[in-house]
Amino acid sequence: MEYISLYRKYRPKTFSDVVGQEVVVKILKNSIINNKISHAYIFSGPRGTGKTSIAKIFSKAVNCLETTDGDLCNHCTNCLTNFDEEIDIIEIDAASNNGVDEIREIRNNVKLMPVHLKYKVYIIDEVHMLSTSAFNALLKTLEEPPKHVIFILATTEFNKIPSTVISRCQKFDFKKITNIQIENRLKYILKQENRSISDEVIRLISKLSDGGLRDAINMIDQAISLEKDNITIDDIYNLIGDISEEKEFELFKYITSGNIKETLKLINNFYEEGKNFINICERLQLLVRNIIIFNNTDNYFEKDYESKLLDFSHIKLDYCEKLSEELFNLINELKRTNNQKIITEISFLKMCLMLKEKEEKNEPEIQVENKQIIAAKPDIIEKSNTLEKDENRKIKINNVFCGPSKELKNNFINNYEKLKEYLSIKEYNSLVNLLLKATPQIVTETNVLFTFKNNFDIVLFENKLEEIQDLFKKIFGKKYSVIAVNNEEYSIILKEYKKNIDAGKKYEYIEEKEEKNNNKANTKIENTAETLFGKDCIIVE
């Protein structure tokens, strides 16, 4: 008998089999019960969260002859049909069928009535891969489709779908599946397969799957294939080409202590073991982020994890920022190169030397041309800079509410696509990749407020303000003052805005204060001192 992979074998067959996505399932079932079937849907969310599975279930449910509470009856003629061979259910992979000709063929075929079923259903997977001309060809069909046709567009990158397509569809957001739900599903599958894996390993697999049930089931499938009585945590890390938390902390310790020899030795070991360097860099980025959180909050992580982070509590924010930026650039380089080992070694060497160079530059004092240059007290300068930045942040947030409009925002978003034209230019590549993660939320003639999901990206954004504003000037032909916040802060800002408007407050534009840039030397004396000590550690008296 032909072997069937576990994720296919245990793919949900009905709505009641679906793990997570309760809201999506409830709305779709109610639409069937009340006979309010839309002509087009967008299923958007991370990979492995059930988009295609629910699309298939929904395509069967709308054609079920004796639907039970919006779900399949599983005994009518249509339910007993092999839907993988059903000609009225058409699955299209947009990654390999992304041209205008394929969409024109769909436009011609939709006019034909279904052969067996009530509805002809088109499931277009990874729809964001369609070309611009293909999307344009699809528009008219989506706007006025025949009554017997339903489109389900599935995507992992919703931001790449044109707004004209979005406005013609009902959108459903698929959330990541919780670790507990994944663990329970894996235990069920293992029980059905009469196999046993420790709870510790199951918890690790759930964590590594990052909310994707399909990835978790695939890992279990691989683990079972090892044919071992006792599958360990190391077995799982070896299967996915990743490193354990212990190795992650060991590598980071060597980097931050400037231990080049041990760092290179570990990289070589990882290379020989076939580890995925992109995974390693992403793990280190997450660790840097966790260190920043640990150094600035209390009781955020579990006690055991905090005790490990304690070894890195001395690492300052500016060094964390530089590490993150280097890791960010390295990840992008690794995606383009065939010689990952050398690129990784060079980048990790730079990271090893970063802190060492800074410490060597941090000398106490020097006499130059009768002017005394004194090593700055970091806490004084940092506090002063922070106050200036906080004040300017408040001013920028105030100014985005001075004349925002939907028209300005739509024009900005339409031109925002031009960022992609700069991806192939090396000096802009990392900057554009960062900006493509941002969502423009409020736009005025002079100001733009962006949101990021990841606080770490906000740190990178703030470090690149001048470069971002210069790039926008190239694209939009005008200077914008920009600010970035996370989604939670954005929600708070909007509530405060509504509260102020209800109270009768009028927002008036405030000129931004020019921030003192301690990173720029203005005189020959300061240039000399900067060469000797580094631009972050001097003040002139």
Buried (B, 14 or more C-beta within 10 A) or exposed (E): EEEEEBBEEBBBBBBEBBBBBEEBBEEBBEBBEEEEBEBBBBBBBBBBBBBBBBBBBBBBBBBBEEBBEBBBBEEBEBBEBEBEEBEBBBBBEBEEBBBBEBBBBBEEEBEEEBEEBBBBBBBBBBBBBBBEBBBBBBBEBBEEBEEBBBBBBBBBEBEBBBEEBBEBBBBBEBBBBEBEBBBBBBBEBBEEBEEEBEEEBBBBBBEBBBBBBBBBBBBBBBBBEEEEEEBBBEBBBBBBBBBBBEBBBBBBBBBBEBBBEBBBEBBEEBBEEEBBBBBBBBBBBBBBBBBBBBBEEEEEBEEEEBEBBEEBEEBBEBBBBBBBBBBBBBBBBBEEEEEBBEBBBEBBBBBBBBBEEBEEBBBEEBEBEEEEBBBBEEEEBBEEBEEBEEEBEEBBBBBBBBBBEEEBBEEBEEEBEEBEEBBEEEEBBBBBBBBBBBBBBBBBEBBBBBBBEBBBBBBBBBBBBEBBBEBBEEBBEEEBBBBBBBEEBBEEBEEEBEEBEEEEEEBEBEEBEEEEEBEEBEEEBBEBBBEEBBBBBBBBE
